[in-house]
Amino acid sequence: MQPSSQGNPFSVQGKRVLVIGGTRGIGRAIALQFARAGAEVVVNFVREQEAAESLCVEAARSGLQLHAVRADVTSDKALEQLVTEVAQHFPDISTLVFAAATGVHRKFEQLSSRHFDFTFALNVRAFLALVRLLAPKMSPGSSIIALSSEGAERVMPQYGLVGASKGALESLCRHLAVELADRGVRVNILSPGTVKTDAWNALPDADRRLREAISRSPIGRLVTVEEVALAAQFLACDASAGVIGHTLVVDGGARIVGSA
Ligand SMILES: NC(=O)c1ccc[n+]([C@@H]2O[C@H](COP(=O)([O-])OP(=O)(O)OC[C@H]3O[C@@H](n4cnc5c(N)ncnc54)[C@H](OP(=O)(O)O)[C@@H]3O)[C@@H](O)[C@H]2O)c1
């Protein structure tokens, strides 16, 4: 059974949370938000050991329950090892946050089948593999949250392949949301607007696009990783019990602004 929310429907106290891609950017903020709110957290990463270590040190200094496990979740074998390692920390998982993403940012003429496979292997296939492994062990009241982006529904420069993968991820989430609803496991999508993270280092013309995102934003700034993390907490707690298969946009209103 799920830990009790002790009368506070917004509580995530005692939840056991796995954040895939939880050592940098938005995933890191989500991991810290849950841990500060009293959850036990395991974060996963693949390359940047230093980022993982510094997060663990920061968490330990504040007395938070947070561990990091390295695994490339695009590998089925590594995924199984990850699940085994997580089981050493938790008896079961009550919240799965899928924040890892990758992709090749090019125009269609420059995209190959290899780029397609690389992008979809993480953004879609790994998510499905994780849900297949974990959902059967999740108790009623558990929650699955996948990070998507504006590119799932709108056109962005050189984002066709990543946008298509996010569209597929969102569709998959809606199907899973219905398939898992009778087990009491909720699946939702969290779709941030532009957030300044390391991911932007790999994007074409990043500085100009970040400036433009600020100038288009009704709030006159980018949303922060902490704001996205609070929305993730909402999707994981009992207060959102009626929210299923939903895409929660956290973008300061940027997506509703027209062009004229
Ligand atoms: N930043 C934005 O403006 C923005 C906007 C909308 C949506 N989003 C979405 O929000 C999510 C997080 O974005 P972000 O900007 O915070 O990303 P980020 O800073 O690039 O962090 C990505 C995280 O994913 C991990 N990761 C990458 N490949 C992995 C793999 N194969 N196996 C396991 N972990 C892997 C990374 O680990 P290493 O450190 O080891 O590489 C890192 O912890 C993504 O789904 C992204 O599409 C971001």
The ligand as a Gaussian input file, in Angstrom:
#p B3LYP/6-31G(d) Opt

LIG

0 1
 N       15.006000      22.536000     -20.877000
 C       13.915000      22.860000     -21.540000
 O       13.768000      23.999000     -22.057000
 C       12.788000      21.880000     -21.686000
 C       11.568000      22.332000     -22.207000
 C       10.523000      21.428000     -22.352000
 C       10.678000      20.098000     -21.979000
 N       11.877000      19.679000     -21.487000
 C       11.990000      18.249000     -21.131000
 O       12.315000      18.122000     -19.767000
 C       13.155000      16.965000     -19.566000
 C       14.445000      17.366000     -18.872000
 O       15.115000      18.311000     -19.682000
 P       16.431000      19.057000     -19.173000
 O       16.556000      20.272000     -20.005000
 O       16.402000      19.163000     -17.688000
 O       17.560000      17.982000     -19.612000
 P       19.134000      17.881000     -19.210000
 O       19.530000      19.054000     -18.384000
 O       19.819000      17.626000     -20.499000
 O       19.196000      16.563000     -18.289000
 C       18.984000      15.321000     -18.862000
 C       19.113000      14.229000     -17.826000
 O       18.815000      12.971000     -18.473000
 C       19.880000      12.041000     -18.244000
 N       19.985000      11.114000     -19.369000
 C       20.255000      11.400000     -20.676000
 N       20.313000      10.274000     -21.408000
 C       20.076000       9.245000     -20.547000
 C       20.036000       7.828000     -20.692000
 N       20.220000       7.220000     -21.890000
 N       19.806000       7.064000     -19.583000
 C       19.630000       7.657000     -18.380000
 N       19.655000       8.993000     -18.174000
 C       19.889000       9.777000     -19.245000
 C       21.090000      12.938000     -18.075000
 O       22.146000      12.216000     -17.439000
 P       23.713000      12.653000     -17.655000
 O       23.889000      13.870000     -16.805000
 O       24.492000      11.494000     -17.164000
 O       23.887000      12.951000     -19.110000
 C       20.497000      14.080000     -17.243000
 O       20.405000      13.703000     -15.885000
 C       13.370000      16.361000     -20.967000
 O       12.410000      15.361000     -21.201000
 C       13.117000      17.547000     -21.896000
 O       12.700000      17.146000     -23.177000
 C       12.938000      20.529000     -21.332000

